[in-house]
């Protein structure tokens, strides 16, 4: 599964499912359908490539993606905050005539551990203006992308149950169960966002496990009260 997740609410906005022979890059290539102007799409380093970059920017969304360690991002125009403008070329563009432009940010994480290389990060973004979008703020924002790992834990460990195997015996049945889990998760997250809004809290302050337990008690206490 590849998913488009809203960082602030942990809501899964869209997802693509396939068998193990379909790579994540292929699945992610189907997610621009749910992107639009005003969104900032963050992604890990394995997704940086011209076809995906163009597919997402065509929707009007802005991008903030990590750069692979072995990817050369030459300095075309240095900027005042230490970032620089660079060109990204597709592997098939051997003449380097059809690049996409991005702004590269390079920084280190102080608490990355004893291995210095582990703390070296580079990001590339469509937000080209260093005054409106300072490099330090974008680096701090990218850290929030790791909230998606919490979403997967909510789905796989807490909602489904640790070490619980899906009961369906067919591929279609497995897909149906996964979509059901995604729909339940989205409903729970919607409930949490509404609850947080009434209390003027950040949705992150509401416990997912407490919400899940409360919903389970509500459903089991009212037989027939939950429509399929």
N, C-alpha and C positions, 0 to 999 in steps of 0.2 A: 504494500500500500504506500502511495505517496499522497500527502495531504497538504492542504492549504489551511493554516491555523491562524486565527487572530490572537496575537500575543496577549493583549490586555484581558480578554475574556476567556481564553482557552477554548473558544468555540471552533469546531472544525467546519470551515466554510465550504469545502469541497474535497473530494478524494477520488483517487483512481485506483482500482484493484485489478490485479492480474496474477497469472501463475509465475512460478519462480524463473521461468525463461525470459520474462519481460523485465528489462532493466528499469531502474528508477528514473533515469534520464528520459526514457520514452514515456513513462507515466507522468512525469512532471510536465512534459510537453503538451499535455492535454488540459492542464490547469489554468492557462491564461483565460479560458472562457469565463472564469469567475473573478477576474481582475478588472479594475477600472481606474479612471483618473482619481487622484487623491489618496490612493493606497501606496504604501511603501512595502515592497516585497523583499524579504531577506531570505538568503539561501546559503547553504554550506558550499564548500569549495569544489565538490565534484560536479556541480551543475554549471559552472562558468563556461560558456561557449557562445559563439555568435548566433546560431539558430535559436537557442532558448532566450538569449538576451533580446533578440529582435521580436520574438513572439510575445514576450511580456511587455516590452516597451510599446509595442503597437497598440496595447490596450489603454495607454495613457498613464499606467502606473509607473512609479519610480522604483529603482532597484538599489539594493545594498547587499552585495554578495561577497563572500570570501574568495580570495585568490589562492589557487594551489601553490604549494611551496616551490615547485619547479617551474612555475609560469613566469616568463620574463615580461615585465611591464615597463617598457622604456619611457624615460622622461621626455615628453614632447614639449610641455609647458610647465615649469615649476610655479607653484602658488605660494602665497605669503604664509600660510599656516603649515607648510611642510609637505602638503599633499601635492600631487601633480596630475596633469592631464596626460592620458596615454591612449593608444589605439589597441583594440582587440581585433585580431584577425582569425578568421576561420581556418581550420587545418587544410581545407581545400583551396584556400586563396593563396596559392604559392607566390603569386606576383605581388601580394599585399596591396591590392588596389581597392579593396572594398571593406574597410574596417568599420567598426563602431567605436564611438568615443566614450571614454569613461574617466572618472577622477579616482585616483588611487590614494589610499591612506595606509601608511605603515606605522605600526606602533608595537610596543611590548607590554606584556602583562607581568606585573611585578611578582604575583603570587603563583606563577606557572610551575614552580618546582625547580629543582637543581639544574635540569637540562635547559640551557639558555634558548636553544632552538624551539623548545616547546612554547616559549612565550612570544615568539615572533608572529605577528599577524599582519596581513595585508587585506584590505577591502577595496572593492571597486564599486562606484556608485554613479548613477545618472544625475545626482545632485551636484552640479558643477561649481556653484558659487560658494567660495569658502567663507564669505561674510554671512550669508544667510544660513549656511549649514557648516558650522565649524567642525573640523576633523575630530576634535576631542568629543564633541557631543554625538557624532555618528558612531564613533568607537564604543562609547558607553551604551548607545542604543542597540548596537549589534549584539551586545551581551544578552539582551532580552530574548534573542532567538532561541536560546537554550530552554526557554519555557516550554517549547514543543516537546521536549523529553518528558516533562511532567504530564503532558497530555497523553502521551503513549502509556505512561505508567497508570494513569487514571483508567484508561480503556482496558489495558491488558492485565493489570495486577489487581486493581480494586473493583472495577465494575464486572469484568468477566470472572475474576477470581484467579489467584495464583495457581499455576500448573493445571488449570482447567482446560481440557481439550474440547474443541468445538464438536458437537454431537452429530452434525450432518455427515452423511455418507457419500455425497456427490459434490462436485465442484460448484454447481449452481446453489446447492443447499448451503455450502460454506459461505459463498458470496452473500446470500440472503441473511445469514446470521451476522456477518460482519457489518452489513448495512444496518441491521437492527441495532447492533451495539452503538454504531455511530449516531443513529437517530436518538437513542435514549441518552447518550452523552450530550448531544446538542440540546435536548430538552432540559436536562439537568443544569447545563451551563446557562441556558436562557433564564431558568428559575433563579440561579445564583446572581446573575446580573441584575435582574429585577429586584431581588431582595437587597442587594448592595445599594441600588439606587434609592430605595425607600429609606435606607438608613444612612445615606450619604457616605458610603464606604467604598474603598477600592474593592472590585470583585475578588482580588487575590486574598482578601482578608476573610472570605467565606470558605469554610472547609468543604472540600468535595466529598470526603468520606462521610461527614455528618449529613450532608444533603442527600447522598445516596441512601444512607440508612433510613433517613426520614421518609424518602420516597418509597422505599421498600415497605416500610411499616404502613404507609398510607394505602398502598395498593393491596397488600394482603389483608388489611383490616376492613376493606370494603369489597367483598366478592361481587364481581360483575360491574363494579363501578369504574373500571378502566377499559376504555374502548380500544380494541386492537387497531 
